[in-house]
């Protein structure tokens, strides 16, 4: 009884505040209508996935009781009363513009007037899985455009066909005689037209879903919306404080929770561990319970939660806890400086074998036959996401199901994780996705959702868990630390005949996607991504050697691409230096990919590559992007303050080829974000770990770029393959660090092989070069 | 005896009385008791600026401001900056399509509003100097500069 009442209250009180409601001042009627829309969509959506060609089966019920309101399929709802067309966004908006670009793909084929389009967040449902992203509903790996590129357009084309069929029936004319102009069906022969919203009101509206296939979709030359910038649908809510993020969720009667975590970095993935190896063994909650507003102290496997009636009371309670922690875990023995040494030795020890990726020819033979060889070892530190919105989640256990409000990149994983910790079946876990205050891979993590679920079960009330910034920095899921050994064989005629890349690192899959790892041939694609680049070298060897560190490692912006490209593209310049060749020219000569050649030629021109700069130098790096199907070349202009060793990036020129740029402005924003992240990871960001304990805690000791550090950035978008889709969200990150290192070499003759390139280390390296030269 | 105290302050022109631990940061009072969630938590130590509001007209970090020190004072939040997003900065933010994830933007706008009150026509250097207290992890900085310049120009 209580639960039912509570649920009704929730829909009345909260639905209007739900971040998916991008329509201002929603009326009660609209809220009720949307509720039906969301409720019905599950069934409709399932039909979508099992129908022929992945399309909807015919549904013979009016989806929504509202007069003139109709769900055309699981993806689009037409409302006569509101004069709107609302599109489901299956995935989360975390800054990448997906709330605009996916609806736009549907609107293109629906032939809708963009002014009628609204967006709403899809519920957690199998219908909305991304076939390109682990087969789950979630967002990551720059896979949203790729995964939904076809689905959204087919859904739009199908919805259009339904509207045309109904208009034709109303007019008693063949559907084939009808056409559409934005938001209208037209019968040219009789001069009649009906708006989509008026069609939705037709008395005997029929949802006879026709079979639609890719051949029914528009040719790129017919696109009206794709490729032309529109204003983002989420922006107006983000300038007046009305956009709702996970941390903003308010449920009547809700409690708050802060969690004291162990000293050792602990962020278990709920599907594969509970963190008890570092967890509490003895808890003294006496002082915490004396704080007014603290309701309960709850011991969890990995930490101790203080639950209270306001967040600050829980913070005070957390500070008053006395806890003894379990010792002796694998992570507790982890030292990041020592790991770089240890793993560098493994990278160079050819008796240590890993798994190989995309090898070609016979590197060993090429090496034996070589006139000369080049080799180098690169190391990279852990880095942290530092999303502006720290981890949080809200959960409410009702009698037989559980509601979770989460700024999450993984709805399906949230359902599975909550099932794991509460025993409530995943299909009874309803995930309400809010806006994300940054994601960058971090919010694929599921611990906050599991924590909120565990606590609502204990408290029998809705509970919101908020991580402090210190929790977020000290217990993140860091990009893996790496050591990489590079070798190149050069023949007597100066040809590069062999290339070897041995990467030693922990694995994100082992920790967070064990089920995927167990099926893989020992390769973590998110870590190894970027090792293979389309340089025409006949004998290539790429090897990934997995080492388990025990420290939580996770997906970071571009993940492995950030460190593999640092090694590949720095080493390419080292080879060029040995050959006495211009490094950009050498890349162009070796490049086997026409789009790759085009982006390299473009940055050569943009940066005026051959012009010498006083006190500054240019460096270049390239990133093929692999499965992202988006290529980029970046040139940076740097100077170095020899007294401090500080590197300054003055200018960045980037040329990217994403195939089709659906929203060119979003693309530029995403590339700019990547460039800034790449610069920051290259120059400064690092998490250091001693005895398993992260040494940083907040923005003062984990600094991220501020406004005064941003270089001039010029971006050129080359659409080398219109009609092809790609994932462009992360492509810009990786080339920055090697481009900076390459520029520093050209300026000073000093080769930097450790990332980040911190001033103290740069200063020391400069001094060593001078000593060596003397 | 209760550990909590009652404090009266003015928020967006309205007198409000709140009861909380005296060291509760204003940020959490705004967000939880007054249900104004436009002001964001980012770091809790005045490092990121996501929590920026105006205290008696001046931009401050609400995460560092204990409620006991706000008694009798006047606070403006993003919700009170203008009716219907009509502040020149809000309009410029839309024109320049500044926000990406958007989480820091309330704080950025409140910080910028403080600048334009003092200096109607800031140079680029003055904008950067003033705004570097506020972090945007998406790196929307170049558009923030453009939006502030646009707003300054339009307010004349």
Boltz contact constraints between the chains, C-beta under 6 A:
constraints:
  - contact:
      token1: [A, 94]
      token2: [B, 101]
      max_distance: 6.0
  - contact:
      token1: [A, 95]
      token2: [B, 100]
      max_distance: 6.0
  - contact:
      token1: [A, 95]
      token2: [B, 101]
      max_distance: 6.0
  - contact:
      token1: [A, 95]
      token2: [B, 138]
      max_distance: 6.0
  - contact:
      token1: [A, 232]
      token2: [B, 97]
      max_distance: 6.0
  - contact:
      token1: [A, 235]
      token2: [B, 94]
      max_distance: 6.0
  - contact:
      token1: [A, 235]
      token2: [B, 97]
      max_distance: 6.0
  - contact:
      token1: [A, 235]
      token2: [B, 99]
      max_distance: 6.0
  - contact:
      token1: [A, 238]
      token2: [B, 99]
      max_distance: 6.0
  - contact:
      token1: [A, 238]
      token2: [B, 102]
      max_distance: 6.0
  - contact:
      token1: [A, 238]
      token2: [B, 105]
      max_distance: 6.0
  - contact:
      token1: [A, 239]
      token2: [B, 85]
      max_distance: 6.0
  - contact:
      token1: [A, 239]
      token2: [B, 90]
      max_distance: 6.0
  - contact:
      token1: [A, 239]
      token2: [B, 93]
      max_distance: 6.0
  - contact:
      token1: [A, 240]
      token2: [B, 85]
      max_distance: 6.0
  - contact:
      token1: [A, 241]
      token2: [B, 38]
      max_distance: 6.0
  - contact:
      token1: [A, 241]
      token2: [B, 78]
      max_distance: 6.0
  - contact:
      token1: [A, 241]
      token2: [B, 79]
      max_distance: 6.0
  - contact:
      token1: [A, 241]
      token2: [B, 106]
      max_distance: 6.0
  - contact:
      token1: [A, 243]
      token2: [B, 102]
      max_distance: 6.0
  - contact:
      token1: [A, 248]
      token2: [B, 37]
      max_distance: 6.0
  - contact:
      token1: [A, 292]
      token2: [B, 3]
      max_distance: 6.0
  - contact:
      token1: [A, 292]
      token2: [B, 4]
      max_distance: 6.0
  - contact:
      token1: [A, 310]
      token2: [B, 32]
      max_distance: 6.0
  - contact:
      token1: [A, 311]
      token2: [B, 28]
      max_distance: 6.0
  - contact:
      token1: [A, 312]
      token2: [B, 21]
      max_distance: 6.0
  - contact:
      token1: [A, 312]
      token2: [B, 24]
      max_distance: 6.0
  - contact:
      token1: [A, 312]
      token2: [B, 28]
      max_distance: 6.0
  - contact:
      token1: [A, 388]
      token2: [B, 42]
      max_distance: 6.0
  - contact:
      token1: [A, 388]
      token2: [B, 50]
      max_distance: 6.0
  - contact:
      token1: [A, 388]
      token2: [B, 103]
      max_distance: 6.0
  - contact:
      token1: [A, 388]
      token2: [B, 104]
      max_distance: 6.0
  - contact:
      token1: [A, 388]
      token2: [B, 137]
      max_distance: 6.0
  - contact:
      token1: [A, 389]
      token2: [B, 103]
      max_distance: 6.0
  - contact:
      token1: [A, 437]
      token2: [B, 101]
      max_distance: 6.0
  - contact:
      token1: [A, 437]
      token2: [B, 103]
      max_distance: 6.0
  - contact:
      token1: [A, 438]
      token2: [B, 101]
      max_distance: 6.0
  - contact:
      token1: [A, 438]
      token2: [B, 137]
      max_distance: 6.0
  - contact:
      token1: [A, 469]
      token2: [B, 43]
      max_distance: 6.0
  - contact:
      token1: [A, 469]
      token2: [B, 44]
      max_distance: 6.0
  - contact:
      token1: [A, 669]
      token2: [B, 100]
      max_distance: 6.0
  - contact:
      token1: [A, 673]
      token2: [B, 138]
      max_distance: 6.0
  - contact:
      token1: [A, 673]
      token2: [B, 139]
      max_distance: 6.0
  - contact:
      token1: [A, 676]
      token2: [B, 139]
      max_distance: 6.0
  - contact:
      token1: [A, 698]
      token2: [B, 43]
      max_distance: 6.0
  - contact:
      token1: [A, 698]
      token2: [B, 45]
      max_distance: 6.0
  - contact:
      token1: [A, 699]
      token2: [B, 43]
      max_distance: 6.0
  - contact:
      token1: [A, 699]
      token2: [B, 47]
      max_distance: 6.0
  - contact:
      token1: [A, 699]
      token2: [B, 48]
      max_distance: 6.0
  - contact:
      token1: [A, 700]
      token2: [B, 47]
      max_distance: 6.0
  - contact:
      token1: [A, 706]
      token2: [B, 132]
      max_distance: 6.0
  - contact:
      token1: [A, 707]
      token2: [B, 128]
      max_distance: 6.0
  - contact:
      token1: [A, 707]
      token2: [B, 131]
      max_distance: 6.0
  - contact:
      token1: [A, 707]
      token2: [B, 132]
      max_distance: 6.0
  - contact:
      token1: [A, 707]
      token2: [B, 141]
      max_distance: 6.0
  - contact:
      token1: [A, 708]
      token2: [B, 128]
      max_distance: 6.0
  - contact:
      token1: [A, 708]
      token2: [B, 132]
      max_distance: 6.0
  - contact:
      token1: [A, 710]
      token2: [B, 141]
      max_distance: 6.0
